[in-house]
Amino acid sequence: MEIVGRGFLAGHLAGIADHHRDVVALAAGVSAAGDIPPEQYTRESKRLYEVLRHCEKTGKRLVFFSTASAGMYSVPDASPGREDGPVYPATPYGRHKLSLEAVVKSSDVEYLILRLSHVVGFHQPAHQLLPALVRQLVDGRIQVYRGAQRDLIDVEDVIKIVHTLLVDGRTRDVVNVASGHAPRIEDIVTHMEHLLDTRAEKSYVEASGAQPVSIDKLCRLVPPVYGLGFGPDYYRGVLDKYVHAYAHQPVTA
């Protein structure tokens, strides 16, 4: 596997790189949904175009990482967002990812588009969800987006899913990669406080609820998913595994 990128996801993909010599994984680009300068979106687009041309020349399959966050599936109280259903991205980040998906689909390259929920693991950059929450809790003050929900998934489970899909030869397809359960951010923060044995001063910002993410297709294509423990309490195990690493070690920039 050729891995384009040197960040969090790229580092974890390295563990399966030797198994997929016919694949290029684009694991670089915009990795946050906040206030992103337009030039970062432009840079990611240009990199995608370069990688597509490379795949056209070499005949390699492209793995493109999109998003299953609320930026993509943005209709609260709607039925779970499906890969083959309409999506109404609510943020520039979501619209950007959807537009890049369209570029990939219109190419002659064999591809696999994976819409990731909130991936959690070691060595995440400081701006991503878990390191940012831990930093606020350790500092004693946290801003909570009341009503927001976040579908957390362990990066190790993501890599297992990617590996299985590639081994099976899945191509020209879009797959949600998520746990299928999105706890309220208040519940995530409460569990983190319990793990860190702390109590932070909270300020609240009202936020709309998230549209659920359907993992019906994922479960059909990757039966081992049933052994990963996805369910309403899955997020607790993910937090148990990683929270202390960010409390006691410097987060990466």
N, C-alpha and C positions, 0 to 999 in steps of 0.2 A: 504494500500500500504506500502510495505517495501521500504524504500528509502536508497540506499547505497550511502553514500556521505554526506558532510556537507557544500557544497559550494553554489554558486550562484543559480544554477538550482535546486539543492536539496531543498534549502530554499523555492523556489516558488512552487515546487511540493507538499510541505507539506499541502498546502491549499486544495488539492483534495485527500489526502491520505486516509481519512476515507471512501471514496466512492469506493475504489478499493482494497478490502482486499485480492484478489486473484492475485495481481500483485507485482512483484519486479522491481523497477526502478533503473537501474545502472546509477547514476548521479555523478560519480567520475572518476578521471583519467585526462588525458592530456586535457587541455582546451585552448591551444594556438598552433599556427602553426609555431612558430618561431624556434629558435635554441634550441631544446629540448634534454637534455641528454638521451642517450639510456636507462638508468636505469628507467626513468619515463615511457617509452613505455613498458618495461618489467613488471613494477609494475602494470600497467593497464591491461596487458594481464593476469597476474596471478589472479588479482581480478576478471576478467571476468570468468576465469575457475572456481573459487570458487563459484561465483554466479550461474553459469550454473549447477554445482553439487547440489547446494541448491535447485534450481528450479526443477531439476530432482527428488529429494527426496520428495519435498512438492507438486509437481504438479502445481506450480504457473507459471504464464505467465511473461516473461521477457520483459521489455522495455529497449532497448539499444539505446543510443544516438550516432549517427554517425555524419558526416558532409556533408553539401551541399555547402561548400566553394569552392573557386578556387583550393584548394588543391585536391579536389575530381573531380569536373567538371572543367577541365583545358584547354579545347580546344577553344581558342578565335575564334569568328565569326562562331562557329559551331551552329547547331540547339540546342534548350534548352535541358539540361541534364535530362534524364528520368530515373526513377528507374529501368526500364526493359531494358535499353540500355547499350551499352558499356561505360565504364568510363576509363580514362587514368590519374590516380592521378599524379600530378606533384611534390609533396613534400613528404618527409618522413611521415609527419602527415597524409596526404591523403592516402598513401599506408598502413600505420598502421591501420587506421580506416577501410579500405576496407578489410584487412586481418582479422580483428576481426569480421566484418560482416560475412565473410565466416565461421568462427568458430561457430558463432551463428546459421547460417543456417544449418550447418552439424549436429547440436545436435538434440536430441529428444524433446527438450523443445518447448513449445508454445512461440512465440516471436513476438514482433513488433519492427522493426528497423526504427528509425526516423532520417533522415538526416537533421540536422538543419543548417540554414544559420546563419548570424551574429545576435545573440540574444542580445537584449538591455534591460536593466532594472536597478532597484535599487540594490545596494549591489554587484556590479560586482568587481572582483579582478582588481588590478591596471594595469595588463598587457593586459587586453582585450581592444577591439577597442575603445569604447567610452571613458572610463576613460583615456586611453593613449592619445587620441586626445585632450581631454579637458585639461589635464595636460600640454601638449605642448603649447596649445593656451594661457593658463593662464601665462605660463613662457615667452611667447612672441616669441618663435621660434618653427617651426613645419617642419617636413620632410614629403613631399607629394610624394606619389608614383603615378606619372603622368600616366594616362591610366588605373589604377586599378579601379575596381568597387566593391561595397559591397552591398549585399542584406541585409538590416536591417529588423528585425522583433521584435516587442514588446514581452517581455517575458510573459506578461499577455495574449497575443493572442496565444502564444505557449501553455500555460497551458490549455486554452479553447480547443484547437485542440487536445491535448493529452487526455483530459477528454472525448471528443466526440468519439474519436477513440476507447477508452477503453470501454465506455458504449455500443458502437455498437458491441463489441466483436471481433474487427479486430485482426487477428492473422496470423502468418507466412507470413508477408508482410513487404515491405519496402516502406516508404512514405517520399517524400521531404516535409519539413516544412519550408516554405520561403514565402516572399511576392510576388515573381515572377518578381520583378523589382529591378535592381541593379544600382543605380545612380553612377556617377563618384565620386571618392574620392574628387576631386576638388570641386564638388557641395556640398558634405557633409560638407567640411571644410568651404566653403563660408557661408552656412546657420548657422553653429555653430558660426562663427565670428559675424554674424548679431545678433544672440541670446545673445552673451556675450558682444556685443558692443566693440569689440576689433579688432585689425588688427595685425596679427603675421608676423614676418619675415619668409619667406618660402625658403626652399631648396628643389630641385626636384631630384627625382630618377625615371628613366624611368622604367615602368612596362608594362607587356602585359595585354591586356584586358581580362575580365573574360568570361567564357562560361555562358550563361543564365541558369537559373534553371527552369525546367518545374514544374508548380503546377497544371497541368490538373488533375492528379490523386487526389491530395489533395482536389480540388474543387468538384470533383465527390463524394468523400467519406465523406466530411465534408461540406455540403451545407451552414452552417452558415458562412463559410469563406467569402461569398459574402457580408456579413454585417460588415466585419472588416475594410473595406476601402482600401484594397490592390489596388495599382495603382501607377502611376509614382510619385505622391506627398505624398505617404504614409510615406516615410522616414522622411519628414519634421515634421509631427505630432509626430513621435517617438522621434525625436531630441527635439522638443518643450517640450515634457513631461519630459525628463530626463537630458538634458544638465546641467541645473542650479544646480541640485543635486550634480554633480561632481565638479562644479566650486566652490561651497561654503562649501563642506564637504570633510573631508579626505577620499580618496579612500581606500578600503580594500586591504590588501596585498595578 
